[in-house]
Amino acid sequence: MKKKLASAIISIFLVLLLPLMSFAKTAISEGELDAVTAQEGVTLDFGTYANPSITVTNFAPSLLSYGDSNGFGATYTSYGWLGMNGISIGAASNITLYNSMIVDVGSSGTVTKLNIVLPSVRVRPFTTNAGVKLDTANNLSSGNQLLGTLYNDQFELIINPLGNSSVTISNHSATNTQGIETTFNNFLLAIPAIAMDASWGDDNGYGATYTAAGYFGVKDFVTSANMLIALSGTANIDVGTSGARTILNVVLPSVTINSGLAEITAPLALGTVKDFSDNQKLLGTLNVRGFSTNITGSTQIYSH
């Protein structure tokens, strides 16, 4: 499976590169070829942070749902769906790729591993709106089980901000058995210091009096410096069956959420509009700093 995956990746890259190679006009002499030394592998250059060569826009679907065919318990035994509809993002939203991506495959004894030096990826959604629903249909249209609405005016996430993150993928190399083993090397996620409004809304309120829409969230959530999320160590993914039950087992890498020197300021707001432009008095302001939270362990995912 590893060799097929590696071959597929390399084949795709070659197909992408062939049109560019066909534009070469100058022949290279044998002497010049003799002076060229190269190491096998594939490198893709996506430009720089200031001038990325790949930009993706309009990347959000209008609807996303997840279904469970047999429900749960003794009563809710029919198909159910959880998802978001009415998803929209502003026209300025984009994903950009920059720095280089390097793909290599190597073997040591009977173990073969795929190593990928990742490009940097900057994800920037603006003016995000979505309704969160439960429903009996996959298009979330058969009922009115709206849990609430999500909104944020801007957000940013950078994958591999330093340009030196890589992942190594293989089966279980110690035992040479099936399963996906991924080792994270210098793998960082960064949340840049930006001011953000974000809210959770309830369209029909509650009780007999507060029946109009209301929103709760943060107004001008700010971090004074970039927050970093670091992944290290090895993650494992396996699927196994015992009797009639099949389970997906995920062993997490070590995840560290580090505020560093960042000071987080989160004014808590209530309002009648999702962006809190009605300027109601704040509930108060949370101030958080000096934490470095580490998450490790494993989880099993399976149907009931």
C-alpha positions as CSV (number, residue, x, y, z in Angstrom):
1,M,0.0,0.0,0.0
2,K,2.9,2.3,0.9
3,K,4.6,1.8,-2.5
4,K,1.3,2.4,-4.3
5,L,0.7,5.6,-2.4
6,A,4.3,6.8,-3.1
7,S,4.0,5.9,-6.8
8,A,0.7,7.7,-7.1
9,I,2.1,10.9,-5.5
10,I,5.2,10.9,-7.7
11,S,3.1,10.2,-10.8
12,I,0.9,13.1,-10.1
13,F,3.8,15.4,-9.6
14,L,5.4,14.2,-12.8
15,V,2.2,14.8,-14.8
16,L,2.1,18.4,-13.3
17,L,5.7,19.0,-14.2
18,L,5.7,17.6,-17.8
19,P,3.9,20.7,-19.4
20,L,6.5,22.9,-17.8
21,M,9.4,20.7,-19.0
22,S,8.0,20.9,-22.6
23,F,8.7,24.7,-22.7
24,A,12.5,24.2,-22.4
25,K,14.2,25.7,-25.5
26,T,17.9,25.4,-24.8
27,A,19.7,22.0,-25.1
28,I,22.0,21.1,-22.3
29,S,25.4,19.8,-23.4
30,E,27.0,16.6,-22.1
31,G,29.6,18.7,-20.3
32,E,27.0,20.6,-18.5
33,L,25.2,17.4,-17.5
34,D,28.4,16.0,-16.1
35,A,28.6,19.0,-13.8
36,V,25.1,18.5,-12.4
37,T,24.7,16.3,-9.3
38,A,21.2,15.7,-7.9
39,Q,19.5,13.7,-5.3
40,E,16.4,11.8,-6.2
41,G,13.1,13.1,-4.9
42,V,10.4,15.6,-5.8
43,T,10.5,19.3,-4.8
44,L,7.6,21.7,-5.4
45,D,8.2,25.4,-4.9
46,F,5.2,27.4,-3.8
47,G,6.8,30.8,-3.6
48,T,7.2,33.0,-0.5
49,Y,4.9,34.3,2.2
50,A,4.8,37.7,0.5
51,N,4.3,36.2,-3.0
52,P,2.7,32.7,-2.7
53,S,2.2,30.8,-6.0
54,I,-0.9,28.9,-5.0
55,T,-4.1,30.6,-3.8
56,V,-7.4,28.8,-3.1
57,T,-10.7,30.8,-2.8
58,N,-14.3,29.9,-2.4
59,F,-13.3,26.8,-0.4
60,A,-16.2,26.4,1.9
61,P,-19.2,24.1,1.0
62,S,-22.7,25.4,1.6
63,L,-23.7,22.3,3.6
64,L,-21.8,19.7,5.5
65,S,-23.4,16.8,7.4
66,Y,-22.6,13.5,9.2
67,G,-25.1,10.7,9.5
68,D,-25.7,7.7,11.8
69,S,-27.9,5.0,10.2
70,N,-29.0,3.2,13.3
71,G,-29.4,5.9,15.9
72,F,-29.0,5.1,19.6
73,G,-30.9,3.7,22.6
74,A,-34.3,2.0,22.4
75,T,-36.2,5.0,21.0
76,Y,-34.0,7.0,18.6
77,T,-33.2,4.1,16.3
78,S,-33.7,5.8,12.9
79,Y,-31.2,7.6,10.8
80,G,-30.0,10.9,12.2
81,W,-27.7,13.6,10.9
82,L,-25.6,16.4,12.5
83,G,-24.2,19.2,10.4
84,M,-24.0,22.8,9.3
85,N,-26.0,24.5,6.5
86,G,-26.2,28.0,5.2
87,I,-22.4,28.0,5.4
88,S,-20.9,31.2,3.8
89,I,-17.6,32.9,3.9
90,G,-16.6,36.4,2.7
91,A,-15.2,36.9,-0.8
92,A,-11.8,37.9,0.8
93,S,-11.4,34.4,2.3
94,N,-8.4,32.4,1.0
95,I,-5.9,29.6,1.5
96,T,-2.4,30.2,0.3
97,L,0.5,27.8,0.0
98,Y,4.2,29.0,0.1
99,N,7.7,27.6,0.8
100,S,8.7,24.2,-0.6
101,M,7.2,20.7,-0.4
102,I,9.7,17.8,-0.7
103,V,8.6,14.2,-1.2
104,D,11.1,11.3,-0.6
105,V,10.7,7.5,-0.2
106,G,13.4,5.4,1.5
107,S,14.0,2.0,2.9
108,S,16.1,0.5,5.7
109,G,16.1,-3.3,5.7
110,T,12.5,-4.3,5.3
111,V,11.0,-1.0,6.4
112,T,10.0,1.6,3.8
113,K,9.0,5.2,4.8
114,L,7.5,8.1,3.0
115,N,8.9,11.5,4.1
116,I,7.1,14.8,3.3
117,V,8.6,18.2,4.1
118,L,5.5,20.2,4.2
119,P,4.8,23.6,2.5
120,S,3.4,26.4,4.7
121,V,-0.3,26.8,4.5
122,R,-2.2,30.0,5.5
123,V,-5.9,29.6,6.1
124,R,-7.9,32.9,6.3
125,P,-11.7,32.8,6.5
126,F,-13.5,36.1,6.8
127,T,-17.1,36.7,7.7
128,T,-18.1,33.1,8.4
129,N,-21.7,32.2,8.9
130,A,-23.2,28.7,9.5
131,G,-26.3,27.1,11.1
132,V,-25.7,24.0,13.2
133,K,-28.6,21.4,12.9
134,L,-29.9,18.0,13.8
135,D,-32.1,16.4,11.1
136,T,-33.5,13.3,9.7
137,A,-32.2,14.0,6.2
138,N,-28.7,14.4,4.9
139,N,-29.5,17.8,3.4
140,L,-30.7,19.1,6.8
141,S,-34.0,20.2,5.2
142,S,-36.7,17.9,6.6
143,G,-37.0,19.4,10.1
144,N,-36.4,22.5,12.2
145,Q,-33.9,21.2,14.7
146,L,-31.6,24.2,14.6
147,L,-29.1,24.0,17.5
148,G,-27.8,27.5,16.9
149,T,-25.7,29.7,14.5
150,L,-22.0,30.3,14.3
151,Y,-20.3,33.6,13.3
152,N,-16.9,35.1,13.2
153,D,-15.6,38.2,11.4
154,Q,-12.1,36.9,10.8
155,F,-9.8,34.0,11.7
156,E,-6.3,32.9,10.7
157,L,-4.3,29.7,11.0
158,I,-0.8,29.0,9.6
159,I,0.3,25.4,9.2
160,N,4.1,25.1,9.3
161,P,4.8,28.8,9.9
162,L,8.6,28.2,10.1
163,G,8.8,26.2,6.9
164,N,10.7,23.2,8.5
165,S,7.8,20.9,9.5
166,S,7.8,17.4,8.1
167,V,5.9,14.1,8.5
168,T,7.2,10.6,8.0
169,I,4.6,7.9,7.1
170,S,4.8,4.1,7.2
171,N,3.2,1.0,8.6
172,H,4.1,0.0,12.1
173,S,7.8,0.0,11.5
174,A,8.8,-1.8,14.7
175,T,6.7,-4.9,13.9
176,N,6.2,-4.5,10.1
177,T,2.5,-4.8,10.5
178,Q,-0.4,-3.0,8.9
179,G,-1.6,0.4,10.2
180,I,-0.6,4.0,9.6
181,E,2.3,5.4,11.6
182,T,2.9,9.1,11.3
183,T,5.9,10.8,13.0
184,F,5.7,14.6,13.3
185,N,9.0,16.5,13.1
186,N,9.0,20.2,14.1
187,F,5.3,20.3,13.3
188,L,3.8,23.7,14.3
189,L,0.4,25.5,13.9
190,A,0.2,29.2,14.6
191,I,-2.7,31.4,15.4
192,P,-1.6,34.9,14.6
193,A,-2.3,37.9,16.8
194,I,-5.5,39.4,15.4
195,A,-8.7,40.9,16.8
196,M,-11.7,38.7,16.3
197,D,-15.4,38.8,17.0
198,A,-17.1,35.4,17.3
199,S,-20.6,34.4,18.5
200,W,-23.0,31.6,19.0
201,G,-26.6,32.5,18.3
202,D,-30.1,31.2,19.2
203,D,-32.7,32.4,16.7
204,N,-35.8,31.8,18.9
205,G,-34.6,32.6,22.4
206,Y,-36.1,30.8,25.4
207,G,-39.1,30.8,27.7
208,A,-42.2,33.0,27.3
209,T,-40.5,36.4,27.4
210,Y,-37.0,36.2,25.8
211,T,-38.3,34.9,22.5
212,A,-36.2,37.0,20.1
213,A,-32.8,36.0,18.8
214,G,-29.8,36.4,21.0
215,Y,-26.0,35.9,20.7
216,F,-23.2,35.1,23.1
217,G,-19.5,35.3,22.3
218,V,-16.3,37.4,22.3
219,K,-15.9,40.9,21.0
220,D,-12.4,41.9,20.0
221,F,-10.8,38.7,21.2
222,V,-7.0,39.5,21.0
223,T,-3.7,37.7,21.5
224,S,-0.7,39.9,22.0
225,A,1.5,37.5,20.1
226,N,1.2,34.4,18.0
227,M,-0.1,31.3,19.8
228,L,1.6,28.1,18.8
229,I,0.3,24.5,18.7
230,A,3.1,21.9,18.4
231,L,2.7,18.3,17.4
232,S,5.5,15.9,18.2
233,G,6.1,12.2,18.4
234,T,4.2,9.5,16.6
235,A,0.5,9.1,15.8
236,N,-1.0,5.7,15.0
237,I,-4.2,4.8,13.2
238,D,-5.6,1.3,13.1
239,V,-8.9,-0.4,12.3
240,G,-9.8,-3.7,13.9
241,T,-12.8,-6.0,14.3
242,S,-13.9,-8.3,17.1
243,G,-17.1,-10.2,16.4
244,A,-19.6,-7.8,14.8
245,R,-17.8,-4.6,16.1
246,T,-15.3,-2.7,14.1
247,I,-13.3,0.0,15.9
248,L,-11.0,2.8,14.7
249,N,-8.2,3.3,17.1
250,V,-6.2,6.6,17.1
251,V,-3.1,7.1,19.2
252,L,-2.5,10.8,19.4
253,P,0.9,12.6,19.0
254,S,2.0,14.9,21.8
255,V,0.1,18.2,21.4
256,T,1.3,21.3,23.2
257,I,-0.7,24.5,23.2
258,N,1.7,27.2,24.2
259,S,0.7,30.9,24.8
260,G,4.4,31.7,25.1
261,L,4.6,35.4,25.9
262,A,1.1,36.0,24.6
263,E,-1.5,37.7,26.7
264,I,-5.1,36.7,25.7
265,T,-7.8,39.2,26.2
266,A,-11.4,38.0,25.6
267,P,-14.3,40.5,26.3
268,L,-17.5,38.5,26.8
269,A,-20.5,39.9,25.1
270,L,-24.3,39.4,24.7
271,G,-26.3,41.1,22.0
272,T,-29.2,41.0,19.6
273,V,-27.0,40.8,16.5
274,K,-24.2,38.4,15.8
275,D,-21.4,41.0,15.5
276,F,-22.5,42.7,18.7
277,S,-23.0,46.0,16.9
278,D,-25.9,46.8,19.2
279,N,-23.2,47.8,21.7
280,Q,-24.7,46.2,24.8
281,K,-22.6,46.4,27.9
282,L,-20.0,43.6,28.2
283,L,-20.4,40.8,30.7
284,G,-16.7,41.3,31.6
285,T,-13.3,40.5,30.2
286,L,-11.2,37.3,30.5
287,N,-7.4,37.7,30.7
288,V,-5.3,34.6,30.3
289,R,-1.5,34.2,30.0
290,G,1.4,31.9,30.8
291,F,0.0,28.4,30.0
292,S,1.6,25.5,28.2
293,T,-1.0,22.7,28.0
294,N,0.1,19.2,26.8
295,I,-2.4,16.6,25.4
296,T,-1.5,13.0,24.9
297,G,-3.3,9.7,24.8
298,S,-5.5,7.7,22.5
299,T,-9.2,7.4,21.5
300,Q,-11.4,4.7,20.0
301,I,-14.1,5.6,17.5
302,Y,-16.9,3.2,16.7
303,S,-20.6,3.0,15.9
304,H,-23.0,2.0,18.7
